[in-house]
Amino acid sequence: MSGPEFDVIVVGAGNAAFCAALSAQEQGARVVVLERASEAEAGGNSRFTAGAFRFAYRGVEDLLAVMPDLTEEEVARTDFGTYTEDQFFDDMFRVTHYRTDPVLCELLVRNSFAAMKWLRGKGVRFQPIYGRQAFKIDGKFKFWGGLTVEAWGGGPGLIDSETRIASDAGIDIRYGCRALEIIHDGTRVGGVRVKQAGRCHDLRGKAVVLASGGFESDPEMRTRYLGPGWELAKVRGTRFNTGDGIKMALAIGAAPYGNWSGCHAVGWDFNAPEFGDLAVGDGFQKHSYPFGIMVNAEGKRFVDEGADFRNYTYAKYGRRVLEQPGNFAWQIFDKKVAHLLRDEYRIKQVTRVAADTLEELAGKLEGVDRQGVLDEITAYNDAVNQDIPFNPNVKDGRHTSGLGVNKSNWANTLDEPPFQAFQVGCGITFTFGGLRITESANVLDSDLAPIPGLYAAGELVGGIFYFNYPGGTGLISGSVFGRLAGAAAARACRTEHP
């Protein structure tokens, strides 16, 4: 048998995969990246994101290390605040109900800023998220929710940049190349079996990094693990994340880990296509619900829209929408907050109705009990505490009292026309269950022993997210663990294959 063609084989071509590939090459490894999709559809879910990265920073000085393009004028007119490691830990613990794996969570948080500087050093550019994470108050932008930075050009810009950087560095990227199974002799990994251009062949390598996403695009796996009804959800991102990497690893004895019945799922335009549309990107999302109300087919509110900043609720409210009669909800706003609606509410491909009276609006809400929603709005308006000033930059405590489902913050009466409503369904982003890894991203087997030569990063790592997810943590998780996986895989090639 001939020797290995490569040192490290990376399965996938999203952010986590490219971080692994670049990190492995830094260590002197010969690297190949295998992408199941064509070049036009490549990039996994990363290409469909808005490109936001959550990371710990101490102030504007740290941000300048990541965004050296910031001008003095931008710094002067912006309150970027701080987002400490302790705050990051608190957010992870709170939204996962303290279930996040403590070792993996610590790696994620402690390495987040270093990963951002590393990406910038590689040539990835970043900018402030003015349009979605800051409101202008008294002439100064103020960021909220611990999320400040996005990749230049969003998700598509991130993938284009990482692809160019990898290609310029001489990393071999093979499109339309689907990994089918891991070559494994019962002891260690020796490469992958792939299918390309209708033909199957073995690709030999000393180590394999799996970074091919979760199983959100496989309706059978969604229904099996997330539960009945999940085959009805729309997929926000790529159609290629069908759990291949997870299934290949389990087939050679890898340990499953994490919240297999959990996922990141958001309010998504009810009439969006089955899978993500690159021309629209993340524009089908509808994340301004904290400033209005959401009602179901019975006309009833069913969540606390103002429980927290949307960064900490949007990834779980998609599940709540899916659970409603008919699997949909309507988000309702009046003129007072129209200027606060995110850009996604103004795209052409949107399911929207408008009216000058609530009675007229109620008649336009398809599938909704007309009298039920009018009664609900009346009760809601009567319950709003209007003595507390409205402030979208903080959890303002402007709440309702006496309702079955109270609103904790940002409660405004719906009484100023024109009124608008947007129909949303459930859009699944990624699944939380996956593979168990070590601190160096080495995949463990069911006896919790490392599988020599097998590493994992990105969505298919289990144990990090449970129940919910702080916005922007997916890309930084892929970066941190991709970087760790690539470096560890390259080191293993030197020590185990001298």
C-alpha positions in Angstrom: 0.0 0.0 0.0 1.3 3.4 -0.9 1.9 6.1 1.8 -0.6 8.7 2.8 -1.3 11.4 0.2 -1.8 14.0 2.9 -1.0 14.7 6.5 -4.4 16.2 7.4 -7.7 15.7 5.6 -10.4 18.3 6.6 -14.0 17.3 5.8 -16.1 20.4 5.2 -15.3 23.9 3.9 -17.0 26.3 6.4 -15.4 28.5 9.0 -14.5 25.7 11.4 -13.0 23.6 8.5 -10.9 26.5 7.2 -9.6 27.4 10.7 -8.6 23.7 11.1 -6.9 23.7 7.6 -5.0 26.9 8.2 -4.0 25.9 11.7 -2.7 22.5 10.5 -0.7 24.1 7.7 0.8 26.5 10.2 2.3 23.4 11.8 3.8 22.2 8.6 1.1 19.7 7.6 0.1 18.9 4.0 -3.6 19.7 4.0 -6.6 18.9 1.8 -10.1 20.3 2.3 -13.0 18.2 1.0 -16.3 20.0 0.2 -19.4 18.1 -0.6 -21.0 21.1 -2.3 -20.1 22.7 -5.6 -17.9 25.8 -5.4 -21.0 27.9 -6.0 -22.7 26.5 -2.9 -19.7 25.9 -0.7 -19.1 27.2 2.8 -21.6 25.2 4.8 -23.8 27.2 7.2 -21.1 29.8 7.7 -21.9 31.3 4.3 -25.6 31.8 5.3 -24.8 33.6 8.6 -24.7 37.3 9.2 -21.1 36.8 10.2 -21.3 37.8 13.9 -18.6 36.6 16.3 -19.0 36.7 20.1 -15.8 37.0 22.0 -14.4 38.4 25.2 -12.9 41.9 25.0 -11.8 44.4 27.6 -12.6 47.6 25.7 -12.0 49.5 22.5 -8.2 48.7 22.7 -8.9 45.0 22.2 -11.4 45.8 19.4 -8.8 47.8 17.6 -6.6 44.7 17.6 -9.4 42.9 15.7 -10.6 45.9 13.7 -7.5 48.1 13.0 -9.6 49.8 10.3 -11.7 51.6 12.9 -11.4 55.4 12.5 -11.1 57.9 15.3 -14.5 59.2 14.3 -16.1 55.8 14.7 -14.5 55.3 18.1 -15.6 58.8 19.2 -19.3 58.2 18.3 -19.6 54.7 19.6 -19.9 53.2 23.1 -18.5 49.7 22.5 -18.6 48.8 26.2 -16.8 45.7 27.4 -17.6 42.0 27.3 -15.4 40.2 29.8 -14.7 36.5 30.0 -16.8 36.4 33.1 -19.8 37.9 31.2 -19.3 35.3 28.4 -19.2 32.5 31.0 -22.4 33.9 32.7 -24.2 34.0 29.3 -23.1 30.5 28.4 -24.2 29.1 31.8 -27.5 31.0 31.9 -28.8 30.1 28.4 -27.7 26.4 28.6 -29.2 26.0 32.1 -25.6 25.3 33.4 -25.4 22.2 31.2 -22.6 23.4 28.9 -19.5 21.1 29.3 -17.2 23.1 31.7 -14.0 22.1 30.0 -15.2 22.9 26.5 -16.8 26.1 27.6 -13.6 27.3 29.3 -11.7 26.5 26.1 -14.2 28.5 24.1 -14.3 31.6 26.3 -10.6 31.7 27.2 -9.5 31.3 23.6 -12.1 33.5 21.9 -10.1 36.8 21.8 -6.9 35.0 20.7 -8.8 33.2 17.9 -10.1 36.6 16.6 -6.6 38.1 16.6 -5.4 34.9 14.8 -8.1 35.2 12.1 -7.2 38.9 11.7 -3.6 38.0 11.4 -4.5 35.5 8.6 -6.2 38.3 6.7 -9.9 38.0 7.7 -11.4 41.5 8.2 -14.0 42.5 10.7 -16.2 45.5 11.3 -18.7 46.7 14.0 -22.3 45.4 13.7 -23.9 48.9 13.7 -27.0 47.8 11.8 -28.1 45.0 14.1 -26.5 45.4 17.5 -26.4 49.1 18.3 -29.0 51.8 18.7 -28.2 55.5 18.4 -29.0 57.4 21.6 -28.2 61.1 22.0 -26.0 61.0 18.9 -23.9 58.1 20.1 -24.2 54.4 19.1 -24.4 52.1 22.0 -23.9 48.3 21.6 -26.0 45.8 23.6 -26.0 42.1 24.2 -22.3 41.4 24.2 -22.1 41.2 20.4 -20.1 43.8 18.6 -18.2 42.4 15.6 -19.0 40.8 12.3 -16.9 39.5 9.4 -16.6 42.0 6.6 -19.2 41.1 4.0 -21.1 38.8 6.5 -21.1 35.1 6.2 -20.4 35.1 2.4 -17.6 37.6 2.9 -16.1 35.4 5.6 -16.1 32.3 3.5 -14.8 34.1 0.4 -12.0 35.5 2.5 -11.1 32.2 4.2 -11.2 30.3 0.8 -8.9 32.9 -0.8 -6.5 32.8 2.2 -6.4 28.9 2.1 -6.0 28.8 -1.6 -3.2 31.4 -1.6 -1.5 29.3 1.0 -1.5 26.3 -1.2 -4.1 24.3 0.6 -5.9 21.9 -1.8 -9.7 22.5 -1.9 -11.7 19.8 -3.6 -15.3 20.7 -4.4 -18.1 18.2 -5.2 -16.1 15.7 -3.1 -18.3 13.9 -0.5 -16.7 11.9 2.3 -18.6 8.6 2.7 -16.7 6.8 5.5 -13.6 7.0 7.6 -10.9 4.5 6.8 -10.1 2.9 10.1 -8.1 -0.3 10.9 -9.6 -0.8 14.3 -6.9 1.2 15.9 -6.3 4.5 14.1 -7.7 6.5 11.2 -6.0 6.3 7.8 -8.1 8.6 5.7 -11.5 8.8 4.2 -13.5 7.1 1.4 -14.9 9.7 -0.9 -17.2 10.1 -3.9 -16.4 12.6 -6.6 -17.7 12.9 -10.1 -19.7 9.7 -9.6 -16.7 7.6 -8.7 -15.6 6.3 -5.3 -12.0 6.1 -4.1 -9.9 6.1 -1.0 -8.0 9.2 0.1 -5.2 8.4 2.4 -4.2 10.7 5.2 -2.5 10.6 8.6 -5.3 12.4 10.4 -8.8 13.5 9.7 -10.6 16.6 11.0 -14.4 16.4 10.8 -16.0 19.9 10.3 -19.0 19.1 8.1 -21.8 20.4 10.2 -24.7 19.0 12.1 -27.8 17.0 10.9 -30.3 19.8 10.5 -30.7 19.3 6.8 -31.8 15.6 7.1 -35.5 15.5 7.9 -35.3 11.9 9.1 -32.6 12.6 11.6 -34.4 15.8 12.8 -37.6 13.8 13.4 -35.7 11.0 15.1 -33.7 13.1 17.5 -35.5 16.4 17.8 -39.0 14.9 17.8 -42.2 14.7 15.8 -43.0 17.8 13.8 -39.4 18.7 13.1 -39.6 17.4 9.6 -41.8 20.5 9.0 -39.2 23.0 9.9 -37.4 25.1 7.2 -33.6 24.9 7.0 -32.0 28.3 7.3 -28.7 27.3 5.8 -27.1 24.8 3.5 -28.9 21.7 2.2 -25.6 19.7 2.6 -25.5 19.4 6.4 -27.1 16.0 6.7 -25.0 14.6 9.5 -22.4 12.8 7.4 -19.5 13.5 9.7 -21.4 12.5 12.8 -22.6 9.2 11.1 -19.1 8.3 9.8 -17.6 8.8 13.3 -20.3 6.9 15.1 -19.8 4.0 12.6 -16.2 3.5 13.9 -17.2 3.8 17.6 -17.2 7.5 18.4 -19.1 8.6 21.5 -22.2 10.7 20.9 -22.5 13.7 23.3 -24.6 16.7 24.1 -28.1 17.8 23.6 -29.3 15.5 20.7 -32.9 16.7 21.1 -31.9 20.4 21.0 -31.1 22.8 18.3 -30.7 26.4 17.3 -34.1 27.4 15.7 -35.5 30.9 15.0 -38.5 32.7 13.8 -38.2 32.5 10.0 -40.5 33.8 7.3 -43.3 31.3 7.0 -43.1 31.1 3.2 -39.4 30.8 2.9 -38.0 28.0 0.8 -37.1 24.5 2.1 -33.4 25.4 2.4 -31.5 28.6 2.7 -31.4 31.0 -0.3 -27.9 32.5 -0.8 -29.5 35.5 -2.6 -31.5 36.3 0.5 -29.0 35.0 3.1 -30.3 35.4 6.6 -32.9 38.0 5.5 -35.8 35.5 6.2 -35.1 35.8 9.9 -37.4 38.0 11.9 -35.6 39.1 15.1 -37.3 42.4 16.2 -40.0 40.6 18.2 -38.9 42.1 21.5 -40.4 45.4 20.4 -43.8 43.9 19.5 -45.9 40.9 20.3 -46.2 37.4 18.8 -49.6 35.6 18.5 -50.6 32.1 17.4 -53.5 30.8 15.4 -55.8 31.3 18.4 -54.7 34.9 18.6 -52.9 34.2 21.9 -49.4 35.3 22.9 -47.3 32.3 23.9 -43.8 33.6 24.8 -42.4 36.5 26.8 -41.1 38.5 23.8 -39.1 40.8 26.2 -37.6 38.1 28.4 -34.1 39.1 27.4 -32.1 40.7 24.5 -33.0 38.8 21.3 -29.4 37.5 21.3 -30.4 35.2 24.2 -33.9 34.1 23.1 -34.0 34.0 19.3 -32.3 30.6 19.0 -35.0 28.9 21.2 -38.1 30.7 20.1 -38.2 28.9 16.7 -39.0 25.7 18.6 -41.9 27.5 20.4 -43.3 28.7 17.1 -43.1 25.2 15.6 -45.1 24.0 18.6 -48.1 26.3 17.9 -51.2 25.3 16.0 -50.4 25.3 12.3 -46.6 25.8 13.1 -46.8 29.5 12.7 -47.1 32.9 14.5 -47.6 36.5 13.5 -45.3 39.3 14.9 -47.3 42.5 15.3 -45.9 46.1 15.6 -47.2 49.6 15.5 -45.7 52.9 14.2 -43.9 53.7 17.5 -41.4 50.9 16.9 -41.3 50.7 13.1 -38.0 52.5 13.0 -36.4 49.9 15.2 -37.3 46.9 12.9 -34.2 45.3 11.5 -33.4 45.4 7.8 -34.8 41.9 7.3 -38.3 43.2 7.7 -37.9 45.3 4.6 -36.8 42.7 2.1 -39.0 41.9 -0.9 -39.5 38.3 0.0 -41.5 38.8 3.2 -44.9 37.7 4.4 -46.4 40.9 5.6 -49.7 42.6 6.1 -50.5 46.2 7.1 -53.6 48.2 8.2 -54.6 51.5 9.7 -56.8 49.9 12.4 -56.4 46.8 14.5 -59.7 45.5 13.3 -58.6 45.6 9.8 -55.2 44.1 10.6 -56.9 41.2 12.5 -58.9 40.3 9.4 -55.7 40.1 7.4 -53.9 37.7 9.7 -54.3 34.5 7.8 -55.1 31.5 9.9 -55.7 33.6 13.1 -58.9 33.8 15.1 -59.9 37.4 14.5 -61.8 38.1 17.7 -59.2 36.2 19.7 -56.4 38.4 18.6 -58.4 41.6 19.1 -59.2 40.5 22.7 -55.5 39.6 23.3 -54.3 43.0 22.1 -56.9 44.8 24.3 -55.8 42.8 27.3 -52.1 43.3 26.5 -52.5 47.1 26.0 -54.3 47.4 29.3 -51.5 45.5 31.1 -48.6 47.7 29.9 -46.8 49.7 32.7 -46.4 53.0 30.9 -44.8 54.7 33.9 -41.4 53.1 33.0 -39.6 54.8 30.0 -38.9 52.7 27.0 -35.2 52.1 26.2 -34.2 49.6 23.5 -30.5 49.6 24.6 -31.1 48.0 28.0 -33.5 45.6 29.7 -35.7 48.5 30.6 -38.2 46.8 32.9 -41.1 48.2 31.0 -43.4 45.3 31.6 -47.0 44.0 31.7 -48.8 42.8 34.8 -51.6 40.3 35.3 -51.4 38.4 32.0 -51.0 34.7 31.6 -47.8 35.4 29.7 -46.3 38.7 30.8 -43.8 40.7 28.9 -40.7 41.6 31.0 -39.2 44.4 29.0 -39.9 46.8 26.1 -43.7 46.5 26.5 -45.3 49.2 24.3 -49.0 49.5 23.7 -50.2 48.7 20.2 -52.3 51.8 19.5 -50.5 54.0 16.9 -51.3 53.2 13.2 -50.2 52.1 10.8 -49.9 48.5 12.2 -47.8 45.8 10.6 -47.7 42.0 11.0 -45.2 39.4 9.8 -45.9 35.7 9.6 -43.1 33.4 10.8 -42.5 29.7 11.0 -39.6 27.8 12.4 -36.2 28.0 10.7 -33.6 25.5 12.1 -30.0 26.6 12.0 -28.0 23.8 13.5 -28.3 20.9 15.9 -26.7 20.7 19.3 -25.9 17.0 19.6 -22.7 15.6 18.2 -19.4 14.0 19.0 -17.4 14.0 22.2 -14.0 15.5 22.0 -11.0 16.1 24.3 -9.3 19.5 25.1 -7.3 19.1 21.9 -10.4 18.3 19.8 -9.5 14.6 19.5 -12.7 12.5 19.1 -13.4 10.1 21.9 -14.8 6.6 21.4 -17.6 5.1 23.4 -15.2 4.0 26.1 -14.1 7.6 26.3 -10.6 6.8 24.9 -9.2 9.0 22.1 -9.5 7.7 18.5 -6.0 8.2 17.1 -6.0 10.5 14.1 -9.6 11.7 14.4 -10.5 15.3 15.3 -13.7 17.4 15.2 -14.8 21.1 15.2 -17.8 23.2 14.5 -21.5 22.2 14.6 -20.8 18.5 15.0 -19.1 18.9 18.4 -21.5 18.0 21.2 -21.7 19.3 24.7 -21.2 23.0 24.2 -24.8 24.2 23.7 -27.9 22.9 25.5 -31.5 24.3 25.0 -30.3 27.6 23.7 -27.4 29.6 22.4 -25.9 33.1 22.8 -26.0 34.8 19.4 -22.6 34.8 17.6 -21.2 31.9 19.5 -21.3 29.4 16.6 -18.7 31.1 14.5 -16.3 31.7 17.4 -16.8 28.1 18.5 -15.9 26.9 15.0 -12.8 29.2 15.0 -11.6 28.1 18.5 -12.0 24.4 18.1 -11.1 24.4 14.4 -7.8 26.0 15.3 -7.2 23.5 18.2 -8.2 20.5 16.0 -5.9 21.5 13.1 -2.9 22.1 15.3 -3.5 18.9 17.3 -3.9 16.8 14.1 -0.7 18.2 12.6 1.2 17.5 15.8 -0.1 13.9 15.8 1.1 13.5 12.3 4.7 14.3 13.4 4.6 12.3 16.6 2.7 9.2 15.5 4.0 9.2 11.9 7.6 10.4 12.2 
